[in-house]
């Protein structure tokens, strides 16, 4: 299934205020490549970092100097968020996406360096086709963090994504992936694959930004399983929500997570006729979400 575009053809600039910086991300929604559009999960991820940077694992004190790689970076929003916390980030994508990605890295690095260069790490652009051994070798794994947002949208991408993550990982690598559920079948297949190799935890809504969140957008924090752990046990374990500051687990089962996030998936049967309040004064984020909803509804409308 082709992912829905959230931006109109005239949306070429995406402003984002994060960590006190006014950033600007160029887009090209008409390029026919998904990587040249800012997707909502990347905004949720960046604002999640902002929300949780005061203490814990996502604080600058913990992240400064850490090596980070972003897969399917697209316009570079998520990777730039990690660089603002002091990480040395490599943002990667397919060859045809790199010119736009480099443009966003250059313009926003210049903005940050003029205002507050002390807290900024570094960010560079590299090509990485999933599964390409030469590309993987060139970025010099392993990394402390592997991140990605909205890289899961088709079943045929799951295996190359998994193999690339494993090739880039070391024993202590933390993987943070965020995406919008568009198909329950892909979602379930993805979780099955991930749990064979990783401890999978789902970030609770209480740890996300109050505005930049949505039931269908989830963030997962994962680490490689110890070799002594059995695959059988991993298959039985439910995905747990985790407090990113304290490590206290919220015993929400995987079934509950899927249910609360399945309002905008392929099998969607929910009535949205009254979803948008009349004369509503919508924020930019709310407008994006209603636009996403409308795109899914219109996708199935056939004009004769």
Backbone bond lengths (Angstrom), bond angles and torsions (degrees), N, CA, C in turn:
res aa  C-N    CA-C-N  psi(-1)  N-CA   C-N-CA  omega(-1)  CA-C   N-CA-C  phi
1 X - - - 1.465 - - 1.519 110.03 -
2 X 1.300 118.02 132.41 1.454 121.48 178.79 1.517 109.43 -75.96
3 X 1.319 115.94 134.47 1.456 120.63 179.98 1.525 109.95 -67.63
4 X 1.329 115.52 149.37 1.461 120.88 -178.13 1.518 110.31 -80.72
5 X 1.323 116.96 140.54 1.454 121.86 174.22 1.528 108.83 -82.75
6 X 1.327 116.75 131.26 1.455 120.35 -179.17 1.526 112.17 -94.54
7 X 1.314 117.43 -14.38 1.453 120.80 -176.71 1.519 111.08 -105.78
8 X 1.315 115.53 151.56 1.452 119.92 175.43 1.522 108.92 -80.45
9 X 1.330 118.45 163.41 1.469 120.72 179.71 1.525 113.96 -59.97
10 X 1.340 117.16 -16.84 1.464 119.50 -179.25 1.528 112.47 -94.60
11 X 1.326 117.63 -1.22 1.463 121.20 -178.12 1.524 109.79 -86.40
12 X 1.326 117.08 90.58 1.451 120.74 -176.80 1.528 113.00 -104.84
13 X 1.321 117.95 -14.55 1.452 121.16 179.69 1.520 109.37 -127.69
14 X 1.337 116.77 131.19 1.460 122.20 -178.18 1.524 108.20 -119.76
15 X 1.350 118.00 101.55 1.470 119.63 178.12 1.523 110.49 -76.28
16 X 1.317 115.87 146.21 1.468 120.35 178.00 1.516 108.87 -149.09
17 X 1.325 115.63 123.85 1.460 121.02 174.21 1.523 107.78 -96.63
18 X 1.332 117.11 120.10 1.458 121.21 -179.51 1.521 108.75 -149.30
19 X 1.331 116.02 136.18 1.470 122.52 -177.41 1.524 112.31 54.07
20 X 1.337 116.45 31.34 1.454 120.45 178.28 1.517 114.37 80.54
21 X 1.331 117.38 4.82 1.460 121.07 179.88 1.529 109.85 -106.95
22 X 1.330 115.83 136.62 1.460 121.41 175.24 1.525 108.09 -91.47
23 X 1.326 116.73 100.33 1.454 121.67 -176.88 1.524 110.58 -98.74
24 X 1.308 116.08 161.52 1.460 121.77 -179.31 1.523 108.01 -139.12
25 X 1.337 116.49 121.45 1.458 121.26 -178.26 1.526 109.79 -114.12
26 X 1.321 115.24 118.14 1.457 120.66 177.14 1.524 109.48 -75.40
27 X 1.318 115.62 145.41 1.458 122.57 178.69 1.523 109.69 -130.53
28 X 1.313 114.92 166.42 1.470 120.70 171.33 1.523 107.81 -144.14
29 X 1.339 117.20 76.39 1.468 120.42 -177.77 1.525 113.94 -61.80
30 X 1.317 117.83 -14.93 1.466 120.79 -179.59 1.523 113.24 -91.91
31 X 1.324 117.82 5.03 1.461 120.12 -173.95 1.524 113.41 -76.12
32 X 1.335 118.01 -11.27 1.470 123.29 -176.17 1.526 111.79 66.54
33 X 1.346 115.97 19.75 1.457 121.06 174.74 1.526 107.19 -126.19
34 X 1.332 116.73 127.18 1.466 120.19 -175.46 1.524 112.36 -60.00
35 X 1.330 117.46 -27.05 1.452 120.73 -174.10 1.509 115.17 -71.58
36 X 1.316 118.70 -9.57 1.459 120.14 -177.39 1.522 112.77 -99.40
37 X 1.321 116.79 16.27 1.462 122.30 175.67 1.525 109.22 -121.07
38 X 1.330 117.13 140.21 1.462 121.34 173.26 1.524 108.05 -76.96
39 X 1.327 117.00 115.96 1.455 122.02 179.51 1.520 110.31 -94.90
40 X 1.323 115.52 153.73 1.455 120.79 -171.52 1.527 113.89 -63.05
41 X 1.321 118.61 -32.69 1.466 120.36 -178.67 1.527 111.62 -62.56
42 X 1.336 117.28 -30.47 1.465 119.19 178.30 1.527 111.18 -69.68
43 X 1.327 117.03 -34.37 1.465 120.56 176.04 1.524 110.16 -68.35
44 X 1.330 117.06 -41.03 1.466 121.24 177.08 1.527 109.79 -60.49
45 X 1.342 117.09 -42.35 1.453 121.25 -179.28 1.528 111.50 -64.62
46 X 1.338 117.32 -47.56 1.461 120.92 -179.06 1.520 111.29 -61.48
47 X 1.327 116.53 -42.13 1.457 120.26 179.76 1.530 111.77 -73.42
48 X 1.322 117.40 -27.30 1.467 121.45 172.44 1.528 109.60 -63.76
49 X 1.312 117.61 -43.50 1.470 120.77 177.40 1.524 110.48 -60.75
50 X 1.321 116.30 -44.33 1.462 120.74 179.30 1.525 110.94 -61.20
51 X 1.313 116.27 -40.23 1.473 121.92 -178.47 1.530 112.19 -68.22
52 X 1.330 118.08 -28.60 1.462 121.35 -171.63 1.529 114.14 -117.67
53 X 1.336 117.22 22.08 1.460 120.08 -174.73 1.519 113.87 -91.76
54 X 1.322 118.02 -2.96 1.456 119.17 -175.79 1.522 112.83 -76.96
55 X 1.312 116.77 -29.76 1.464 120.62 177.40 1.525 108.43 -157.90
56 X 1.328 115.54 168.11 1.449 119.09 178.24 1.511 113.06 87.35
57 X 1.323 115.48 -165.21 1.462 120.94 -170.45 1.516 114.44 -67.18
58 X 1.344 117.54 -18.94 1.459 119.80 -179.39 1.530 112.35 -104.47
59 X 1.307 116.77 20.27 1.463 120.41 176.09 1.523 109.33 -84.55
60 X 1.339 117.66 152.47 1.455 120.27 177.58 1.530 112.95 -56.08
61 X 1.330 116.53 -33.43 1.468 119.92 179.93 1.527 111.28 -61.92
62 X 1.331 117.01 -34.47 1.465 121.47 179.76 1.526 112.26 -85.51
63 X 1.342 117.05 -29.31 1.459 120.61 -171.41 1.528 114.60 -97.17
64 X 1.322 117.93 -18.50 1.458 120.20 -174.03 1.531 110.80 -55.35
65 X 1.334 115.67 125.40 1.449 121.49 177.98 1.516 115.77 83.37
66 X 1.329 118.18 -4.16 1.460 120.98 179.90 1.534 109.92 -70.13
67 X 1.327 115.34 144.21 1.462 120.80 178.11 1.529 109.30 -88.44
68 X 1.325 115.95 126.01 1.460 122.59 -175.81 1.518 108.99 -127.00
69 X 1.322 116.77 138.86 1.464 120.85 171.29 1.520 108.79 -124.30
70 X 1.332 115.47 134.10 1.463 120.16 175.73 1.523 108.90 -107.17
71 X 1.320 115.53 127.54 1.456 122.21 177.16 1.523 109.44 -93.33
72 X 1.318 116.70 140.44 1.459 120.03 -179.77 1.510 111.52 55.54
73 X 1.337 116.64 49.02 1.465 121.15 -170.52 1.525 113.21 -65.68
74 X 1.336 117.53 -26.93 1.460 119.31 178.57 1.514 112.15 62.43
75 X 1.329 116.26 -115.15 1.459 121.55 -179.51 1.519 113.03 -85.87
76 X 1.347 117.71 -8.80 1.455 121.38 170.91 1.509 117.25 92.52
77 X 1.338 118.66 14.07 1.462 121.23 -175.33 1.533 111.74 -62.74
78 X 1.323 118.14 -50.31 1.463 121.39 -174.62 1.528 111.73 -66.52
79 X 1.319 116.39 -44.91 1.450 119.70 179.37 1.514 112.32 -62.18
80 X 1.328 116.46 -36.82 1.456 119.54 179.25 1.525 110.29 -67.21
81 X 1.332 116.80 -34.45 1.459 119.48 176.52 1.524 111.81 -60.12
82 X 1.333 117.41 -40.95 1.464 121.28 178.59 1.534 111.05 -68.94
83 X 1.327 117.59 -37.17 1.466 120.83 177.88 1.524 111.22 -63.60
84 X 1.334 116.88 -34.76 1.457 121.03 178.67 1.521 111.94 -67.20
85 X 1.322 117.85 -17.45 1.463 122.08 176.82 1.525 111.91 -96.10
86 X 1.332 117.29 9.22 1.444 120.81 174.55 1.505 115.78 98.74
87 X 1.329 118.52 5.42 1.464 121.91 -179.54 1.522 111.30 -79.89
88 X 1.321 114.97 155.03 1.462 121.71 170.74 1.523 107.22 -97.55
89 X 1.313 115.93 106.52 1.461 122.57 -165.90 1.520 111.33 -109.07
90 X 1.330 115.38 137.00 1.457 122.11 168.43 1.517 107.67 -112.01
91 X 1.321 117.12 115.73 1.466 120.86 178.58 1.523 107.80 -98.13
92 X 1.324 116.67 131.50 1.463 120.68 -173.26 1.519 111.44 -128.67
93 X 1.324 114.79 153.79 1.456 121.24 174.15 1.521 107.56 -166.92
94 X 1.325 116.44 -174.74 1.454 121.53 176.51 1.531 110.81 -71.81
95 X 1.307 115.29 158.94 1.461 121.92 -172.07 1.528 112.71 -54.00
96 X 1.335 117.16 -42.02 1.462 119.87 -174.36 1.528 113.13 -71.07
97 X 1.315 117.75 -16.15 1.468 121.47 179.88 1.527 111.63 -88.54
98 X 1.321 117.81 -20.63 1.462 121.73 -169.61 1.527 115.26 -60.26
99 X 1.348 120.99 -38.67 1.469 118.13 -179.97 1.532 113.35 -58.62
100 X 1.321 117.32 -44.24 1.460 120.57 178.46 1.521 110.75 -67.62
101 X 1.322 117.22 -41.03 1.460 121.84 178.73 1.530 110.31 -61.72
102 X 1.315 117.19 -44.47 1.465 120.83 179.10 1.524 110.92 -63.29
103 X 1.323 116.12 -39.35 1.466 119.94 178.67 1.525 110.62 -60.30
104 X 1.325 117.72 -43.77 1.466 121.11 -179.86 1.521 111.66 -67.67
105 X 1.328 116.54 -39.18 1.466 119.97 177.82 1.524 110.16 -62.53
106 X 1.322 116.89 -46.28 1.467 120.77 -176.66 1.527 111.72 -64.44
107 X 1.319 116.73 -48.33 1.467 119.30 -174.55 1.525 111.36 -67.83
108 X 1.345 117.92 -39.16 1.458 119.69 -177.87 1.521 112.17 -79.53
109 X 1.324 118.04 -31.12 1.460 119.88 173.24 1.526 109.79 -62.19
110 X 1.329 116.90 -41.71 1.464 120.80 178.32 1.518 110.95 -61.20
111 X 1.332 117.39 -41.84 1.465 121.06 179.16 1.522 110.94 -61.86
112 X 1.330 116.42 -45.86 1.463 120.99 -176.86 1.524 110.94 -68.25
113 X 1.317 117.48 -42.57 1.464 120.86 -176.61 1.521 111.77 -65.80
114 X 1.327 117.21 -26.34 1.454 120.53 177.01 1.517 111.96 -75.03
115 X 1.332 117.07 -25.51 1.452 120.72 -173.56 1.521 113.30 -103.01
116 X 1.352 117.55 -50.43 1.464 120.57 -173.80 1.527 110.55 -150.92
117 X 1.331 117.05 73.66 1.469 119.62 -175.30 1.524 114.16 -72.20
118 X 1.332 118.03 -19.66 1.463 120.45 -173.92 1.521 113.03 -63.66
119 X 1.332 117.55 -37.79 1.465 120.71 -174.96 1.522 113.04 -87.30
120 X 1.325 116.72 -8.31 1.466 120.78 -174.61 1.521 110.47 -85.05
121 X 1.327 116.45 137.68 1.450 121.16 176.52 1.516 109.90 -84.44
122 X 1.326 116.10 -111.88 1.461 120.88 175.08 1.519 108.14 -154.64
123 X 1.327 115.72 160.94 1.455 119.76 179.06 1.524 108.99 -150.15
124 X 1.315 116.46 131.50 1.454 121.68 178.68 1.524 109.40 -136.55
125 X 1.315 115.40 161.09 1.468 122.23 -174.14 1.527 109.44 -110.62
126 X 1.344 115.82 135.91 1.467 120.93 176.78 1.526 109.81 -142.10
127 X 1.317 115.94 150.48 1.460 120.46 174.39 1.531 108.66 -80.28
128 X 1.313 116.28 138.63 1.466 120.55 174.71 1.521 108.65 -152.18
129 X 1.305 114.96 104.64 1.463 121.78 171.87 1.519 106.61 -87.65
130 X 1.321 117.38 124.01 1.457 120.10 -175.70 1.527 111.00 -55.68
131 X 1.311 115.36 131.87 1.455 121.11 179.04 1.515 114.20 89.00
132 X 1.330 118.75 -7.78 1.460 122.00 -179.89 1.533 108.76 -81.99
133 X 1.323 116.89 110.74 1.459 121.41 -174.58 1.521 112.65 -63.40
134 X 1.334 117.43 -36.21 1.461 119.63 179.59 1.522 111.55 -68.12
135 X 1.327 117.03 -39.33 1.468 120.41 176.89 1.516 110.54 -63.88
136 X 1.331 116.61 -42.73 1.457 121.27 -179.50 1.529 110.26 -63.62
137 X 1.306 117.24 -42.60 1.465 121.17 178.89 1.521 111.03 -64.07
138 X 1.324 117.04 -38.67 1.468 121.59 -176.63 1.524 112.97 -64.17
139 X 1.344 118.11 -29.80 1.468 119.55 -178.95 1.525 112.17 -84.83
140 X 1.347 117.68 -4.95 1.466 123.41 171.18 1.531 113.35 65.49
141 X 1.337 117.79 65.60 1.461 119.82 174.72 1.530 110.55 -71.83
142 X 1.348 118.30 167.06 1.466 126.65 5.21 1.524 112.53 -88.46
143 X 1.342 114.94 167.04 1.453 122.28 -179.91 1.530 110.04 -114.03
144 X 1.340 114.56 156.48 1.467 119.44 175.14 1.527 110.75 -73.07
145 X 1.325 115.53 -37.88 1.469 121.21 -179.88 1.522 109.40 -133.92
146 X 1.326 115.79 138.99 1.460 123.13 169.30 1.522 106.58 -119.14
147 X 1.326 117.05 125.03 1.454 120.37 -177.96 1.523 109.86 -125.89
148 X 1.319 115.39 160.54 1.456 121.18 176.23 1.508 109.64 -172.28
149 X 1.333 116.94 144.08 1.463 120.71 177.12 1.519 109.60 -132.68
150 X 1.318 114.68 135.68 1.472 122.83 -179.12 1.524 111.97 52.63
151 X 1.339 115.45 41.82 1.459 120.28 174.24 1.523 111.17 -97.14
152 X 1.331 117.40 -6.94 1.463 122.07 179.47 1.523 108.63 -108.01
153 X 1.331 117.48 105.90 1.467 119.76 176.29 1.522 112.38 -146.71
154 X 1.335 118.02 -3.40 1.463 120.83 178.41 1.525 108.72 -146.60
155 X 1.332 116.83 141.71 1.460 120.98 -173.27 1.526 112.84 -63.45
156 X 1.336 117.68 -34.26 1.461 119.42 -176.54 1.529 112.65 -68.69
157 X 1.337 117.58 -13.60 1.465 121.03 179.06 1.524 112.86 -88.33
158 X 1.334 117.62 -13.60 1.457 120.55 -173.34 1.524 112.83 -63.20
159 X 1.324 117.48 -46.04 1.461 120.49 -176.86 1.528 112.16 -67.20
160 X 1.352 120.17 -49.69 1.470 118.42 177.30 1.518 113.35 -62.02
161 X 1.337 117.64 -33.92 1.459 120.52 176.51 1.525 110.24 -63.91
162 X 1.325 116.74 -46.85 1.462 121.23 179.68 1.519 111.36 -59.92
163 X 1.326 116.95 -48.45 1.455 120.71 -178.06 1.527 111.77 -63.67
164 X 1.324 117.05 -34.96 1.461 121.01 177.76 1.523 110.66 -68.72
165 X 1.328 117.01 -42.57 1.465 120.47 177.54 1.526 110.51 -60.59
166 X 1.329 117.16 -44.07 1.463 120.70 -179.97 1.529 110.67 -63.08
167 X 1.327 116.68 -40.17 1.467 120.47 -178.90 1.526 112.29 -68.63
168 X 1.320 117.03 -26.34 1.466 121.32 -178.92 1.524 112.76 -91.42
169 X 1.328 117.42 -7.24 1.459 122.44 -172.43 1.521 112.88 -92.51
170 X 1.322 114.09 151.90 1.448 122.88 167.20 1.514 108.30 -117.45
171 X 1.341 118.19 -179.97 1.476 120.50 -176.99 1.521 114.06 -59.10
172 X 1.342 117.84 -27.76 1.467 120.60 -175.45 1.529 112.74 -112.31
173 X 1.316 117.19 16.90 1.468 120.56 -179.73 1.521 110.99 -69.77
174 X 1.331 115.89 136.51 1.462 122.30 172.66 1.524 108.43 -103.48
175 X 1.328 116.31 131.64 1.467 122.10 -179.56 1.523 108.25 -111.80
176 X 1.317 116.88 127.30 1.472 121.69 178.69 1.527 107.44 -125.03
177 X 1.320 115.86 113.70 1.457 121.60 -179.56 1.525 109.74 -123.26
178 X 1.314 116.22 136.61 1.457 121.09 176.15 1.518 109.45 -127.84
179 X 1.308 115.84 141.22 1.463 117.52 178.38 1.516 110.56 -161.12
180 X 1.320 113.87 162.76 1.460 121.27 178.27 1.524 109.29 -98.93
181 X 1.324 115.93 126.01 1.459 120.71 -179.42 1.524 109.04 -68.52
182 X 1.320 116.23 119.31 1.458 121.87 178.12 1.517 111.68 -117.18
183 X 1.317 116.77 -16.40 1.463 121.78 179.49 1.519 108.48 -148.24
184 X 1.326 117.27 122.79 1.464 119.98 179.19 1.521 111.25 -65.55
185 X 1.322 118.15 -32.59 1.466 120.07 -179.30 1.528 110.82 -67.78
186 X 1.339 117.50 -42.75 1.462 120.60 176.84 1.523 110.36 -65.78
187 X 1.323 116.33 -40.81 1.462 121.59 179.08 1.533 111.06 -59.11
188 X 1.313 117.21 -47.53 1.462 120.96 -178.17 1.526 111.51 -67.80
189 X 1.325 117.09 -40.49 1.458 121.30 177.26 1.526 110.27 -62.29
190 X 1.318 116.30 -41.68 1.456 121.81 179.60 1.524 111.20 -61.04
191 X 1.323 116.74 -47.92 1.463 119.95 -179.49 1.521 111.45 -62.55
192 X 1.308 117.73 -40.15 1.463 121.06 177.92 1.526 110.95 -59.71
193 X 1.322 117.25 -44.84 1.461 121.69 -179.80 1.520 110.81 -66.09
194 X 1.316 116.69 -44.99 1.458 120.30 -176.83 1.525 111.36 -64.30
195 X 1.319 116.88 -40.20 1.469 119.38 -174.62 1.522 113.37 -70.68
196 X 1.318 117.41 -14.68 1.462 119.80 175.08 1.524 111.44 -72.26
197 X 1.337 115.39 -22.74 1.467 119.75 -174.12 1.527 114.08 -120.72
198 X 1.331 117.32 -24.20 1.458 119.96 -171.28 1.531 111.67 -127.25
199 X 1.333 114.83 154.52 1.460 120.86 161.50 1.519 106.37 -80.87
200 X 1.320 116.86 120.18 1.459 121.74 -172.49 1.523 110.19 -110.24
201 X 1.312 116.34 123.07 1.466 121.55 176.03 1.519 109.15 -125.84
202 X 1.306 116.09 141.57 1.463 122.03 179.50 1.518 109.35 -103.97
203 X 1.317 117.34 128.40 1.462 122.07 -179.31 1.527 109.27 -67.51
204 X 1.320 116.14 132.60 1.457 120.14 -179.87 1.523 111.00 -72.92
205 X 1.310 115.77 152.83 1.468 120.97 -179.64 1.520 111.49 -60.85
206 X 1.343 117.33 -29.34 1.460 120.58 -178.67 1.518 112.05 -65.94
207 X 1.338 118.08 -18.68 1.457 121.72 179.71 1.519 112.60 -96.41
208 X 1.323 117.66 -1.59 1.452 120.96 177.32 1.526 109.89 -92.49
209 X 1.313 115.65 162.63 1.450 120.97 174.92 1.529 109.24 -58.14
210 X 1.326 116.22 140.43 1.465 119.93 -175.57 1.521 112.55 -62.42
211 X 1.310 117.57 -32.86 1.464 121.48 -179.55 1.513 111.71 -91.78
212 X 1.327 116.88 -48.89 1.460 121.23 -173.97 1.525 110.95 -86.54
213 X 1.311 115.22 74.08 1.448 122.43 174.70 1.522 108.07 -155.91
214 X 1.338 115.06 160.97 1.460 120.27 178.41 1.524 107.07 -160.47
215 X 1.352 118.45 144.40 1.472 119.95 -177.95 1.513 114.61 -56.01
216 X 1.326 118.40 -27.70 1.457 119.88 -177.38 1.528 113.12 -89.46
217 X 1.348 117.15 -4.21 1.462 120.71 178.80 1.521 108.63 -107.19
218 X 1.327 116.65 120.51 1.456 121.57 -176.61 1.519 110.78 -122.12
219 X 1.334 115.21 149.53 1.454 122.27 173.92 1.523 108.67 -114.89
220 X 1.326 116.66 132.09 1.456 122.50 179.55 1.525 109.61 -116.74
221 X 1.332 116.31 134.70 1.460 122.81 173.82 1.510 107.36 -113.45
222 X 1.341 116.88 125.52 1.455 120.59 -172.37 1.525 110.66 -135.42
223 X 1.331 114.50 153.24 1.453 121.72 172.55 1.514 108.78 -139.81
224 X 1.321 117.01 154.70 1.457 120.62 -179.68 1.522 110.60 -62.15
225 X 1.321 115.70 140.46 1.449 121.10 175.91 1.514 110.09 -70.71
226 X 1.336 116.64 149.93 1.454 120.41 170.77 1.518 108.28 -71.67
227 X 1.304 116.86 144.83 1.470 120.69 -175.03 1.517 112.64 -60.38
228 X 1.321 117.08 -24.22 1.465 119.79 -177.95 1.517 112.67 -74.44
229 X 1.337 116.81 -17.11 1.455 119.30 -178.34 1.514 109.63 -76.82
230 X 1.306 116.18 139.34 1.459 120.25 -176.92 1.514 110.96 -86.82
231 X 1.320 115.15 147.64 1.458 120.90 175.99 1.510 110.53 -62.95
232 X 1.341 116.24 -33.34 1.456 119.77 -179.29 1.516 110.95 -61.95
233 X 1.337 116.66 -44.51 1.453 119.86 179.14 1.522 111.24 -65.60
234 X 1.335 116.64 -36.72 1.454 119.42 -178.71 1.516 111.19 -66.75
235 X 1.336 116.53 -33.10 1.450 119.46 179.43 1.507 112.64 -70.95
236 X 1.359 116.25 -26.40 1.455 119.97 -179.05 1.522 112.25 -86.37
237 X 1.327 116.22 -21.10 1.463 119.54 -175.38 1.522 110.17 -72.24
238 X 1.339 115.69 134.00 1.463 119.63 177.14 1.513 109.42 -80.59
239 X 1.347 115.82 148.85 1.456 119.60 174.13 1.521 107.35 -66.78
240 X 1.332 116.94 129.41 1.449 121.30 -176.07 1.513 110.18 -109.22
241 X 1.320 115.45 149.21 1.449 119.69 172.76 1.524 107.72 -86.72
242 X 1.316 116.16 143.42 1.453 119.96 -173.37 1.514 110.23 -128.50
243 X 1.344 115.03 139.10 1.448 121.67 172.26 1.517 107.18 -79.35
244 X 1.332 117.70 112.76 1.458 120.31 -172.01 1.519 112.24 -70.76
245 X 1.321 118.27 -14.38 1.457 120.21 179.57 1.529 111.70 -92.94
246 X 1.342 117.31 -38.66 1.456 119.63 -173.31 1.511 113.60 -111.16
247 X 1.335 117.52 -17.37 1.456 120.04 -177.50 1.506 113.39 81.95
248 X 1.345 118.67 3.62 1.456 121.57 178.86 1.516 109.35 -73.07
249 X 1.308 117.14 129.68 1.451 121.29 -174.46 1.514 112.41 -91.40
250 X 1.320 114.83 140.91 1.448 122.97 173.92 1.520 106.76 -99.52
251 X 1.322 118.04 115.66 1.459 121.55 -171.26 1.517 112.01 -79.47
252 X 1.312 115.72 57.11 1.457 122.26 173.67 1.513 108.14 -86.84
253 X 1.305 118.18 127.32 1.456 120.46 -177.14 1.502 110.87 -75.85
254 X 1.312 115.59 161.59 1.460 121.14 178.70 1.513 110.44 -59.04
255 X 1.343 116.51 -37.86 1.467 119.15 -178.47 1.520 110.76 -62.47
256 X 1.357 116.85 -39.68 1.453 119.66 178.64 1.518 110.53 -65.43
257 X 1.332 116.56 -39.83 1.449 120.58 -178.65 1.518 110.40 -62.62
258 X 1.319 116.68 -46.48 1.459 120.33 -179.80 1.520 110.55 -62.36
259 X 1.347 116.11 -40.70 1.461 119.38 -177.76 1.518 111.37 -64.82
260 X 1.359 116.73 -42.76 1.457 117.70 -176.31 1.521 111.81 -74.25
261 X 1.330 117.15 -15.95 1.447 119.98 -178.34 1.505 114.15 -106.52
262 X 1.335 117.28 9.82 1.463 118.41 -170.77 1.525 113.67 -103.87
263 X 1.325 117.09 20.74 1.452 118.56 -178.53 1.512 114.61 -72.62
264 X 1.346 117.58 -17.80 1.463 119.76 -176.01 1.518 111.13 -128.08
265 X 1.329 117.15 38.83 1.456 120.57 -178.91 1.518 110.16 -99.58
266 X 1.334 115.67 177.96 1.464 120.80 -175.49 1.519 112.20 -55.58
267 X 1.339 115.82 -40.77 1.452 119.53 -175.15 1.525 112.42 -83.66
268 X 1.308 117.76 15.38 1.452 123.42 -174.15 1.528 112.10 -56.80
269 X 1.344 115.33 126.07 1.464 120.53 176.50 1.525 111.20 -123.93
270 X 1.319 117.11 8.70 1.457 121.24 -176.62 1.521 110.64 -68.17
271 X 1.341 115.73 143.33 1.456 121.32 177.67 1.521 108.92 -84.70
272 X 1.333 117.52 115.89 1.451 122.04 -178.96 1.521 112.00 -101.83
273 X 1.307 118.17 13.67 1.459 119.84 -172.06 1.515 112.95 -61.09
274 X 1.352 116.88 -28.96 1.457 119.81 -179.23 1.519 111.81 -112.99
275 X 1.336 117.34 21.86 1.455 119.97 -174.65 1.516 112.42 -70.77
276 X 1.336 117.83 -37.23 1.452 121.08 -177.26 1.517 109.16 -97.43
277 X 1.339 117.67 115.58 1.458 119.60 -178.32 1.512 111.73 -65.16
278 X 1.346 117.40 143.53 1.471 120.16 179.85 1.521 110.61 -63.13
279 X 1.333 115.52 142.73 1.458 122.45 178.87 1.522 112.63 55.69
280 X 1.339 116.43 31.77 1.452 120.51 -176.42 1.524 110.80 -71.87
281 X 1.330 115.45 138.81 1.461 122.04 173.72 1.524 106.63 -97.54
282 X 1.330 116.25 90.96 1.453 120.77 -170.35 1.517 111.81 -85.90
283 X 1.338 114.90 142.17 1.453 119.26 169.82 1.520 108.41 -72.85
284 X 1.343 116.17 167.19 1.463 119.95 179.43 1.529 110.73 -60.63
285 X 1.343 116.50 -38.93 1.468 120.26 179.62 1.527 110.77 -65.33
286 X 1.347 117.10 -45.08 1.460 120.19 179.14 1.522 111.11 -62.09
287 X 1.314 116.58 -38.96 1.463 119.92 178.51 1.520 111.11 -63.36
288 X 1.334 116.50 -39.12 1.464 120.46 177.37 1.517 110.81 -62.34
289 X 1.333 116.36 -42.60 1.462 119.84 -177.38 1.521 111.05 -69.00
290 X 1.338 117.84 -40.70 1.464 119.73 176.95 1.525 110.59 -67.11
291 X 1.332 116.52 -33.75 1.461 119.57 175.55 1.514 111.71 -63.83
292 X 1.332 116.05 -39.20 1.460 120.47 176.96 1.520 110.79 -63.86
293 X 1.336 115.82 -42.92 1.458 120.60 178.87 1.534 110.98 -61.73
294 X 1.339 115.79 -44.37 1.459 119.79 -178.94 1.524 111.41 -64.58
295 X 1.339 116.13 -37.33 1.464 119.91 179.89 1.519 110.91 -62.02
296 X 1.324 116.33 -38.80 1.458 119.71 -179.49 1.524 111.73 -70.02
297 X 1.345 115.76 -37.98 1.459 119.38 178.45 1.514 110.47 -66.65
298 X 1.340 116.84 -46.36 1.461 121.35 -177.28 1.529 112.24 -68.91
299 X 1.338 116.88 -24.28 1.454 119.93 -179.30 1.519 111.47 -58.82
300 X 1.333 115.68 -32.31 1.473 120.58 -175.30 1.525 111.96 -95.58
301 X 1.347 117.32 1.75 1.466 119.36 -179.73 1.523 109.03 -88.04
302 X 1.296 116.36 126.55 1.472 121.87 178.89 1.522 108.89 -108.48
303 X 1.330 115.21 123.00 1.467 121.00 179.81 1.524 108.83 -95.55
304 X 1.327 116.01 120.17 1.492 119.88 -177.31 1.524 109.29 -97.58
